[in-house]
Amino acid sequence: MKYQLAAVSTPASDTQQSLCLFFPNARYLFGIPEATTRMCIQRKQTLKKLRGAFLSQATDGGLAGLTMSFADSSGSGTLNVAGPEGTLHRVAGMRYYNKRDQLKVNVLESLIGDRCEDALYSDEFVNVYGVTTHPIKSNESYSSSSPSPSRSQSPSHSKRNNMSYEESVEYKRKIVDEIFPGLLPSNGLDGSSEISTPKNGGDAVEDIPSRNDAKLSRRLARLPAPRHPRSDAAASYIVMGKPMRGKFNNEVAVQLQVPGPLRSKLTRKETVTFQLSDGSERTVTPEQVVAPDTPPTVFFIVNIPNKKHITTLVQSSAWERHRQTDKPHILVHNVGWGVLDSEEYVQWIKSWGPDTHHLVSSPEYTANNVSLPSSFLSLKRANVLSDAFKAPLYSLDAPRSLPETLTSQVKIEVLDKHHKAELNPPEAPSVQPTLMSGLPPGFDIRRETTEDELLKQGLSEKSWDNYSKACEAVKEEVCKLTPPERQAGDDVVVTTLGTGSALPSKYRNVSATLLQTPHGNILLDAGEGTWGQLARMFGERSRNTPPRDGDGDDREDAWDVLKNTKAIYLSHVHADHHIGLAKLLQLRSKAVGQENPVTIICNHLIRTYLLEQNELEYLGIGRKVKFVDVEALLYNQDVAVEKAGYRKLQADEAALNLAALRQSLNLKDVKTALVKHRCKCHAGIIESNEGWKVVYSGDTMPCENLVESGKDATLLIHEATMEDGLEETAEAKGHSTIGQAIQIGKEMNAKKVLLTHFSQRYSKLAQSSESQNGTMVIAHAFDLLSLRVGDLWKMSHYNSPLSFLLAQEVAGEETEDVIEEEPVEKQEKRSKKSRKAQNKEKRKPNSLFDTVHESNASDQQQSKKAKV
Ligand SMILES: [Zn+2]
């Protein structure tokens, strides 16, 4: 049986390393960074056959999104989630927002101090061993029997739940089983027809638990602390394919006259003796009739986030079994800054001898090339129309090249996102075309690619001509118009970082909108991958990707924008709105001092999620992160439900932190309004002392409360999940149609409405019967759209060329299967059988994701799929 290892993503501003091990009937992912789901969509990789997700660290940012996509792809099934110590804590931490009744999740933890003798995961195809490393300072000694992560457990943690370590493990396992119970579909026949609606997040948990409701109190209470809080543990993996049995040679067996019943003994490697017809005896050994077994192919995936992990890695006894036999064919090094400068590590690499192929992934040695070309090309073309559309920034030059001391002595190269390696029989890894959804296989942006080639990629000459002519006409038209009179708030820059709902797609990431005011930035929601979108928008100097146009060193890159973000508003605890927050805070806490805190305005569930995540990695909570509870800011205070003790405490804290925030952002006030969604969701109303007022709806159906609280808004940012005509579906899911969103804007007397949070079923521009009428400005959001509020009026003029462009792009995708079936991978000498299997796979539509995006899935099913 053939199987191969292939790259899914390499380190870049918006993602990190992920690899996939492919068997005809099973897939295993190693490394689940943010944007893993999006990368899989772009690369046409189905998640249906996924058996294992192996985390580099417990905090890998793509895990929640991956489990949701996996659950939605297969309806039922089991996913094994393996990772270092802390992984169980992480998965249990998903209980507010990631409940999937038909999914079963097995958490496999590789503990600090484990001797790694037993396989962490094993099935009929592979054995995977985990090697957990953790940082130690140079003067600490490492002993595999006595775990000694640098931080000790804080006493308050053990007091909190009064549980022993073993009890806390059992408790968290119970929670994981409650989130992912693996229930069978209730009719037991057809998995697709009876997908239970996930009762996510905040629905039930707002109630005070009764004393006997153990489940509910488990959901509400904070998790017991991990055994080694913030251990920064990482897991490396030793992966061994199962040895393949040699073939039985029937012809030889017949020649030797082996009687039928004895043949199975030979296949079991037993020697047999039998009588021939002439009465003589014959002995046949297995070697005579059975070909030798193929030894297992072994590869290592080594995850070393920083230099402090090196000692525990090289001193692990797990490697010793692979020194003489079962040597690694491939060794992938997923390493942080400076790791390859360590002499200790370089010696370890060299110790594997000349036959092992080494592949290196690192922000230091990997160029920050475009990860998601479909969205890149779309934005690049939109940019011809207006510079409000920003193509993601990238670089073809890595900060450094691999050191010669290594390249001259071992087979080593930088992992390319198109790297693949056949493992049975093992072949050297090579760069081969990868299937790309909507693009030619193997498409990549290379030095020789011209601007013109990029713009026309996947479009016909005629479509491009028509589009560019339309752009010229519109630009001229806009130029002639007199801009409206200046108003307060015109200079606030609004950047829509993610404009899709539920699951990300090739073109739209999940929710996040940035407001840049003269006094600092405010972020509205932060779905998975928000940091990546920021970094592609503003650049990262450390990755050789400086800020876009303009001049001088004072241009802000993504790190400056993040440091200058003073408030983050979270509307509700749904994954597409909040799970990118931890990554942002983790990065920000490294970049700022405590004199520059960020204020998180959120409900108590999101706060609990952050506090629990803060026990795995430092997010800055305490000095660098302040909280304001959304319920303390309700515009109609008297409606608030009083919760004894809790309210008073939150109100005092909110008053204190809000006062500081108002001062630093020059705000008059921040208020919230309860809106109508499937869980508690709060709209945010931000008013400046300079006379502007921005209202952010969060997820909601048309809501009177929002109209009232947002009266006379300068800008209403409103969700518009569904097209007009789907009011019923919108209501069933707790969302609005485009027309409803516009209507709310009118009732509110808003000056401008920015529509966002479009269902991913609309690859094209979503349609609405509402047109521009009256004086209210209406604009559709796109990912990485960025412009001054004062310029939003221009957007309506762009609709016609954009609609044309997006329709062409989508049409290009519809024919993509034809392109794929051409023999593009001639160089792969596959057996007829495996090619057949592969083609079968290719012909399937875009697998799980199509069921989510494409409009032909029935609305009812849609409503059952993703809770958004
Ligand atoms: Zn929602």
Boltz pocket constraint, residues with backbone or C-beta under 6 A from the ligand:
constraints:
  - pocket:
      binder: B
      contacts: [[A, 572], [A, 574], [A, 677], [A, 699], [A, 867], [A, 868]]
      max_distance: 6.0
